[in-house]
Each structure stands twice: as C-alpha cells, then as structure tokens.
Amino acid sequence: MNVYESAKEYLGRIPMWTRKKNSLEDIRRFLAEMGEPDEHMNIIHVAGTNGKGSVCAFLQSVFIKAGFRTGTFTSPHLIDIRERFSFNGDMVPEKTFEESCQTVRALSEKMMERGYCHPSYFEFLFYMAMDMFHKEKMDIVILETGLGGRLDTTNVIRHPMVSVITSISLDHVEYLGDTIEKIAAEKAGIIKKGIPVVFDGNDPTAADVIRKRAVELCSPFYEADRQGYEITGYEDKGWKARFQGIGEDSMEVFVPSAAEYQVMNAFLSFRTLEAVQSHEALRGRISREQIKEGIAGMYWPGRMEEVLPGVFLDGAHNPGGTEAFARAAAGLCAARGKRANILFSSVSDKDHRQMIKEIAKALPLDEGAVAHIDSERGLETEVLLEEFQSFCGCDVKGFQTVEEAVSYMLHKKDEGHLLFCVGSLYLMGEIKEVLRRNGYD
C-alpha cells in the first residue's frame, strides 16, 4: 500500500459520527496548536440547506478568473476524497494530500495525549484544509459548512470576509430542529459580529430569522431573492439572465446549467461579490467582465449535469432540493418535447417518501428504477420500490446495486425520453464511477 492509499485507509477508519467529540473551544485549541492558520486567510464562509456547493463553485470560478489563488473546501465528494480540497479549481495533488494527512495525524496524537478526543472525520478534513490552504498561501479560501452552522466544525473561524447562507428547507431535522425557524437559526449561527452576511431571501420565514440575527450582531446584510433578476432565455445548455446590482446597474450573465435553480445560486454569488468588493484584499481587483466570465465558466458535477445525451445527474437529497429538481426536470421535458424516466435512491435518514412524492407529482414518468446505494446508510431496495409504486403509476423495477440499475436504464433509453438520476449525492458518485468503468466518461 503506497502512502496515499495508506492516508485514505486511515481516514476511512475515522467514524463519521461519534458520541464523544471535541467542542468548538477544543477545535479552536487544535487550530492554535497549528499556529491559527485561519487567522491569516481571507475566508468566505457558506452555510445553507441546498445550493452551498454550487454557490462555492460560482465564487471559486470568478476568483480564479480574476487571478486569485483560490482554495475551496466542500463536501461530500463524489468519487475521490481529494475532490473536497480544491486548489484553483483542481483537486489537490496526492502528495499534498498525503503530507497534510500526516501533519494532522501527528497533531491529533499530540492533542489526544493532552486529553482531547480524536477528531471526527469531518473535523480531521477541516484541519487538513486549513493546513493545505495556509501552506499554499491561498489568496481566497471558500469554506463550506458540513452540517448546520452554529455548532459546525467550520464555525470556529472568527473573522470571515463575509458569511453566506443559501436556501433553507427541512433537512437533518434530528440535529437542527423540525421547523424552518429552528433550522434558519442554526444556519444563522455562522454570522459574526459586524461581518457582512448575504442570504437567500426567498423563504420569508427563514429570511426573517436571518435578518433579525444580523441586526442583533450589527452585521450589514444583503438579501437576494428572485425579484433581483430576470431570466431572459435558454440556449446552448444554459440560462441567460439579467442581474440587478445593489445600485442602479444591471448585468447580463449566462448561467451554464440546464437547471433554472442554478440562476438563483449564481445571483446569490453575485450579491456576495458585491458585498465584499470593498474589502481590502479585493478592492478594485474584480471587474464586471471577470464576474460574467466566472459565472459562465462554472462547473459543479452532479447538479443537473448532462453526463450523456439526455441523461442527467442531480444530487438533490431532501424535499426542498427535490422540489427544485422536479421543477427543472419538468421544464426540460417540456422544452425538449420528451417524457421522463427516473433512477432513484436515497439514504435512510432522509425524507425519501416526500422526495418520491414530489418527483411522481411533477414529472411525466413512464418508467423508473430504484437501487440500493453501497453504504450502511443506503435504503433497502424493497422499501424504495414499495414507496415509488405507491406514488407512481408507471412501471418501476428494483435493483440491488446501482450498476445493475444504470445498465438497465441506459439499455432502455430512447429518443422519446430523458433519464434523470436523483436522490443522493452518494448515488451520483456511484453512477459516475460506473460510467467511468464502462468507458462513458
């Protein structure tokens, strides 16, 4: 086993969830032992239920286009764990990954000798990100939360340039609360005193919670909603839109996605760039043309991604995300004059029943397949099949592996249908791996 494989094997043994873990104060002490690398970074901190990764990707693309060395930390990965750590849009080299894993492992052993817990899986990766981005002297760091906000590992950072909160819906209710108000309060926990916050204002309930928290902390806030832009057309696998600036100026942009919901994520990114344009690290260094080019050049896999002609992958994995997916997918069917087939799977701790209900209600379905994801959290095929059949009048088949389901649905694919694969980012990763192995990439 080489050093890289050994590092991955070590990380794979760290529990995803632990009963006893380090507090935020403990995590701050880990960072202090590392020399507080975050204090030397220009950080954009992103939380929310849906759209976090896409907003990070839009921002990353603009900063790279403007010539900034940009580090981005996101989760989860689809195929390779190094996807979580991006240097200027590319996943980190194996050697950098190996060295950082060894550094954090040594740190963990030292801190455990002092009575601290071994870092959780996500916590360990966060330390690796801080180590890598600091050593690589990144100009900008884009940091996505893992779960929630207030108690998330990433919330130990103290001086971000801006806090960003994307759309909020019911997800992880066992950890974050069972109402939009409670979840919004957890997400708003990333707001820092006096630091600007940009947020998705389309849900009045969530927006009210975030707005009040910003006022309490004397934090300038910038609200972004669908009233701030106009979609002017669809062409060449993307949307044309006009974004209204905070002032009088508007900007024509091209959003490279078949999914209309990505226009909102692009607009939220645009508002974020406006909010930080006066920061000393950025002042006068990003032009309107670079913003337009960055938005147009964004790539984020597994979000209404057309991986083969007429075959789309979308990682929607909660009711809010699935509702947005269903609207986008139904619009694509209408625009292309085709009906839909579906490949679905989910993990057991999601509201999969409501997700299936949304899909069955919105899409012109003729055939479907469900499959078990190769994960301990993967929902059993029999459960998925029963739920899909209870909501959908079309023919649905169950498979014990994703590879079997993909093979079947690709074989059935014809010119009259679009195939949508949805329900979990883990499913997207497995499908991409199946396509790669079979020479489709």
C-alpha positions, 0 to 999 in steps of 0.5 A, spaced: 500 500 500 503 506 497 502 512 502 496 515 499 492 509 499 495 508 506 492 516 508 485 514 505 485 507 509 486 511 515 481 516 514 476 511 512 477 508 519 475 515 522 467 514 524 463 519 521 459 520 527 461 519 534 458 520 541 464 523 544 467 529 540 471 535 541 467 542 542 468 548 538 473 551 544 477 544 543 477 545 535 479 552 536 485 549 541 487 544 535 487 550 530 492 554 535 496 548 536 497 549 528 499 556 529 491 559 527 492 558 520 485 561 519 487 567 522 491 569 516 486 567 510 481 571 507 475 566 508 468 566 505 464 562 509 457 558 506 452 555 510 445 553 507 440 547 506 441 546 498 445 550 493 452 551 498 456 547 493 454 550 487 454 557 490 462 555 492 463 553 485 460 560 482 465 564 487 471 559 486 470 560 478 470 568 478 476 568 483 480 564 479 478 568 473 480 574 476 487 571 478 486 569 485 489 563 488 483 560 490 482 554 495 475 551 496 473 546 501 466 542 500 463 536 501 461 530 500 465 528 494 463 524 489 468 519 487 475 521 490 476 524 497 481 529 494 475 532 490 473 536 497 480 540 497 480 544 491 486 548 489 484 553 483 479 549 481 483 542 481 483 537 486 489 537 490 495 533 488 496 526 492 502 528 495 499 534 498 494 530 500 498 525 503 503 530 507 497 534 510 494 527 512 500 526 516 501 533 519 494 532 522 495 525 524 501 527 528 497 533 531 491 529 533 496 524 537 499 530 540 492 533 542 489 526 544 495 525 549 493 532 552 486 529 553 482 531 547 478 526 543 480 524 536 477 528 531 471 526 527 472 525 520 469 531 518 473 535 523 480 531 521 478 534 513 477 541 516 484 541 519 487 538 513 484 544 509 486 549 513 493 546 513 493 545 505 490 552 504 495 556 509 501 552 506 499 554 499 498 561 501 491 561 498 489 568 496 481 566 497 479 560 501 471 558 500 469 554 506 463 550 506 459 548 512 458 540 513 452 540 517 448 546 520 452 552 522 452 554 529 455 548 532 459 546 525 466 544 525 467 550 520 464 555 525 470 556 529 473 561 524 472 568 527 473 573 522 470 571 515 470 576 509 463 575 509 458 569 511 453 566 506 447 562 507 443 559 501 436 556 501 433 553 507 428 547 507 427 541 512 433 537 512 437 533 518 431 535 522 434 530 528 440 535 529 437 542 527 430 542 529 423 540 525 421 547 523 424 552 518 425 557 524 429 552 528 433 550 522 434 558 519 437 559 526 442 554 526 444 556 519 444 563 522 449 561 527 455 562 522 454 570 522 459 574 526 459 580 529 459 586 524 461 581 518 457 582 512 452 576 511 448 575 504 442 570 504 437 567 500 431 571 501 426 567 498 423 563 504 420 569 508 420 565 514 427 563 514 429 570 511 426 573 517 430 569 522 436 571 518 435 578 518 433 579 525 440 575 527 444 580 523 441 586 526 442 583 533 450 582 531 450 589 527 452 585 521 450 589 514 446 584 510 444 583 503 438 579 501 437 576 494 431 573 492 428 572 485 425 579 484 433 581 483 433 578 476 430 576 470 431 570 466 431 572 459 432 565 455 435 558 454 440 556 449 446 552 448 445 548 455 444 554 459 440 560 462 441 567 460 439 572 465 439 579 467 442 581 474 440 587 478 446 590 482 445 593 489 445 600 485 442 602 479 446 597 474 444 591 471 448 585 468 447 580 463 450 573 465 449 566 462 448 561 467 451 554 464 446 549 467 440 546 464 437 547 471 433 554 472 435 553 480 442 554 478 440 562 476 438 563 483 445 560 486 449 564 481 445 571 483 446 569 490 454 569 488 453 575 485 450 579 491 456 576 495 461 579 490 458 585 491 458 585 498 465 584 499 468 588 493 470 593 498 474 589 502 481 590 502 484 584 499 479 585 493 478 592 492 478 594 485 481 587 483 474 584 480 471 587 474 464 586 471 467 582 465 471 577 470 464 576 474 460 574 467 466 570 465 466 566 472 459 565 472 459 562 465 465 558 466 462 554 472 462 547 473 459 543 479 458 535 477 452 532 479 447 538 479 443 537 473 449 535 469 448 532 462 453 526 463 450 523 456 445 525 451 439 526 455 441 523 461 442 527 467 445 527 474 442 531 480 444 530 487 438 533 490 437 529 497 431 532 501 424 535 499 426 542 498 432 540 493 427 535 490 422 540 489 427 544 485 429 538 481 422 536 479 421 543 477 427 543 472 426 536 470 419 538 468 421 544 464 426 540 460 421 535 458 417 540 456 422 544 452 425 538 449 418 535 447 420 528 451 417 524 457 421 522 463 424 516 466 427 516 473 433 512 477 432 513 484 435 512 491 436 515 497 439 514 504 435 512 510 435 518 514 432 522 509 425 524 507 425 519 501 417 518 501 416 526 500 422 526 495 418 520 491 412 524 492 414 530 489 418 527 483 411 522 481 407 529 482 411 533 477 414 529 472 411 525 466 414 518 468 413 512 464 418 508 467 423 508 473 428 504 477 430 504 484 437 501 487 440 500 493 446 505 494 453 501 497 453 504 504 450 502 511 446 508 510 443 506 503 435 504 503 433 497 502 431 496 495 424 493 497 422 499 501 424 504 495 420 500 490 414 499 495 414 507 496 415 509 488 409 504 486 405 507 491 406 514 488 407 512 481 403 509 476 408 507 471 412 501 471 418 501 476 423 495 477 428 494 483 435 493 483 440 491 488 446 495 486 446 501 482 450 498 476 445 493 475 440 499 475 444 504 470 445 498 465 438 497 465 436 504 464 441 506 459 439 499 455 432 502 455 433 509 453 430 512 447 429 518 443 422 519 446 425 520 453 430 523 458 433 519 464 434 523 470 438 520 476 436 523 483 436 522 490 443 522 493 449 525 492 452 518 494 448 515 488 451 520 483 458 518 485 456 511 484 453 512 477 459 516 475 464 511 477 460 506 473 460 510 467 467 511 468 468 503 468 464 502 462 468 507 458 462 513 458 466 518 461 
